[in-house]
Every structure is written in structure tokens, then in C-alpha cells.
Amino acid sequence: MSRIAAAVRAERSRSGMSLSELARRACVAKSTLSQVEAAQGNPGVETIWALATALGVPFATLIDPPEEMFRLVRAGEGDATRAVEADYTAILLSRSPSGVRRDLYRIEAEPGESRISAPHPPGVVEYIVLISGSAQVGLVDEPVQLAPGDFYVYPGDRPHVFTALVPGTSAVLISQQH
């Protein structure tokens, strides 16, 4: 949480936004944002995504420190960010270096509530490879069913969804801003 708090404060300061303005743009309560910046509570992936979008930075900027040249993340390891409304976990594998807008995640999801994502900043495209299980993925109004090994590209700057259809569903997701 302290890493997220420091990153949100730094990006808000860099952007020149007040606490109230960022809360308004991200559609989160000012008290929630204040708790995030104070490293209190446990914000869900939805809150962090909303803050990143309002700040115009990749999600990874708020959750992960700068990447080292060599980095190994074994299966079952890594910093996990969990969704509040769905059994959906994003594990950041690689964040984009300065000047590049690309982040790489391992997704782990279970059947139940869908993970519906609000639009990311303009120009974001998501690339996904389903590793195991089965899922409905893509734009909210036209998702595509994927099986293991399937690859799909869709605009991340429109509302989109990930719905696990069977237990143990996992995928690799690349979020890239063009």
C-alpha cells in the first residue's frame, strides 16, 4: 500500500490536480482517495484503475516500482491486485519503461461476477492469450469466447469485460497505449 500511496501522490502532484479534482475525475469518494494516499485501507483493482485512468498513466505506474533488467516471476508469485466485484486477480509481470505505454499481466479468474473495466485512456489496446479454462473477453456488448491458446485483440479505451466460464481460468494480458 505504501508504494501505491506514494505513486498516486506523485502522479497527482505531477498532474497538478487537487485531491478533490482527482476524486471527481476518477469517480471515487474523496475520503477513499485520501485513504489511498495515506496508505490506509485496501483499494480494489477498480479503484486503482479509475485513478490511473484519471491521471492518464498506466495502471502499473501506480502498483509497481521501476523494473530491473532481469526479473523472474514464478507461477503463483507476484504482486496481486484483486477486483472487489469479481473473482479476478491481475498480477503485474512487466510494466512499461518510461516513454513506453505497455504493461504485461497474468490474469487469474473464477466463474461468478464478470470483471467489467471502464475505458482506459484513449489509444489503449489490449492483447490477450488464454492459458487455461474458458472465458468471455472483449467489448462489453460483443465479447468473444476464448479457449486455451486463443489470442484476441480489442480496444481497451471502450468498456470491456473478462468473464471466467470455468474454474482455474488464466490468461496473459498486454495493455498497450498507442
C-alpha positions in Angstrom: 0.0 0.0 0.0 2.8 2.5 0.7 4.1 2.0 -2.8 0.6 2.7 -4.3 0.1 5.7 -1.9 3.4 7.2 -3.0 2.8 6.7 -6.7 -0.7 8.2 -6.5 0.6 11.2 -4.6 3.5 11.7 -7.0 1.3 11.4 -10.2 -1.4 13.7 -8.7 1.3 16.2 -7.9 2.9 15.8 -11.3 -0.5 16.4 -13.0 -1.3 19.5 -10.8 -4.6 18.0 -9.7 -6.1 18.6 -6.3 -7.3 15.7 -4.2 -10.9 16.8 -4.9 -10.3 17.1 -8.7 -8.7 13.6 -8.9 -11.5 12.1 -6.9 -14.1 13.7 -9.1 -12.4 12.6 -12.4 -11.9 9.1 -11.1 -15.5 8.9 -9.7 -14.2 7.8 -6.3 -15.1 9.4 -2.9 -12.6 12.0 -1.8 -12.3 10.1 1.5 -11.4 6.9 -0.4 -8.7 8.8 -2.3 -7.4 10.3 0.9 -7.2 6.8 2.4 -5.3 5.5 -0.6 -2.8 8.4 -0.4 -2.3 7.7 3.3 -1.7 4.0 2.6 -4.8 3.0 4.6 -7.4 0.5 3.6 -7.1 -1.9 0.7 -8.4 -0.4 -2.6 -9.6 -2.9 -5.2 -8.4 -3.1 -8.7 -11.4 -1.0 -9.8 -10.3 2.0 -7.7 -6.7 1.8 -8.8 -7.7 1.5 -12.5 -10.0 4.5 -12.1 -7.2 6.6 -10.5 -4.7 5.6 -13.2 -7.2 6.5 -15.9 -8.0 9.9 -14.4 -4.2 10.5 -14.0 -3.6 9.4 -17.6 -1.0 6.8 -16.6 -0.8 3.0 -17.0 -2.2 1.0 -14.1 1.2 -0.4 -13.5 2.6 3.0 -12.7 0.6 3.0 -9.5 1.2 -0.5 -8.3 4.8 -1.5 -9.3 8.2 0.1 -8.8 10.5 0.6 -11.8 11.6 -2.7 -13.3 15.0 -4.2 -13.1 16.8 -5.6 -16.1 16.4 -9.2 -15.0 13.2 -10.3 -13.3 11.7 -13.7 -12.7 8.1 -14.1 -11.6 7.3 -17.7 -10.9 3.7 -19.1 -11.3 1.8 -18.3 -8.2 4.1 -15.4 -7.2 3.9 -11.7 -7.9 2.1 -8.7 -6.5 -1.6 -9.4 -6.9 -4.3 -6.8 -7.2 -7.8 -8.3 -6.7 -11.1 -7.0 -8.0 -13.8 -6.2 -5.5 -16.8 -7.2 -7.5 -15.5 -10.3 -9.3 -13.1 -13.3 -8.5 -10.5 -11.7 -10.8 -6.8 -11.1 -10.0 -4.2 -9.2 -12.0 -0.6 -10.0 -11.4 1.7 -7.5 -13.0 4.5 -9.3 -14.8 6.2 -6.3 -16.5 5.5 -2.6 -16.6 6.4 -0.3 -19.4 9.6 1.6 -19.1 9.5 5.4 -19.2 8.2 6.7 -22.5 6.6 3.4 -23.4 3.0 2.5 -22.7 2.9 -1.3 -22.4 2.1 -3.4 -19.3 2.0 -7.2 -19.1 -0.2 -9.1 -16.6 -1.1 -12.7 -15.7 -4.9 -12.9 -15.1 -6.4 -15.5 -12.7 -10.2 -15.6 -12.6 -13.0 -17.8 -11.4 -16.6 -18.1 -12.5 -19.1 -15.7 -11.0 -19.2 -12.0 -11.4 -17.7 -10.6 -14.6 -14.8 -8.1 -14.4 -16.1 -5.1 -16.2 -13.5 -2.5 -16.9 -14.2 1.2 -17.6 -12.5 2.6 -20.7 -8.8 3.2 -20.3 -7.1 6.3 -21.8 -7.6 6.9 -25.5 -5.5 4.6 -27.7 -5.2 1.7 -25.3 -5.4 -1.7 -26.9 -5.5 -5.0 -25.0 -4.0 -8.2 -26.3 -4.9 -11.4 -24.5 -3.9 -15.1 -24.7 -6.0 -17.5 -22.8 -3.7 -20.0 -21.0 -6.3 -22.2 -19.2 -10.0 -22.6 -18.8 -12.6 -20.7 -20.8 -13.6 -17.0 -20.8 -15.8 -14.4 -22.5 -13.5 -11.5 -23.3 -13.7 -8.2 -25.1 -16.1 -5.3 -25.5 -19.0 -5.4 -23.1 -21.6 -5.5 -25.8 -19.7 -8.1 -28.0 -17.4 -10.4 -26.0 -15.8 -13.4 -27.7 -15.5 -16.8 -26.1 -11.8 -18.0 -25.8 -10.3 -21.4 -25.3 -6.7 -22.2 -24.2 -4.2 -20.9 -26.7 -6.7 -18.4 -28.3 -5.4 -14.9 -28.9 -7.7 -11.8 -29.1 -7.1 -8.0 -29.5 -9.7 -5.4 -28.6 -9.8 -1.7 -27.8 -9.2 -1.1 -24.1 -10.5 2.5 -24.4 -14.0 1.2 -24.6 -15.9 -0.6 -21.8 -14.7 -4.2 -21.8 -15.2 -7.4 -19.8 -13.5 -10.6 -18.7 -15.8 -13.4 -17.6 -14.3 -16.7 -16.4 -16.6 -19.6 -17.5 -14.8 -22.5 -15.7 -12.7 -22.7 -12.6 -9.0 -22.1 -12.9 -9.2 -19.7 -15.9 -6.0 -17.8 -16.5 -4.6 -15.6 -19.3 -1.8 -13.3 -20.2 -2.9 -9.7 -20.9 -0.9 -7.0 -22.5 -2.2 -3.4 -22.2 -0.6 -1.0 -24.6 -1.3 2.6 -25.4 -0.7 3.6 -29.0 
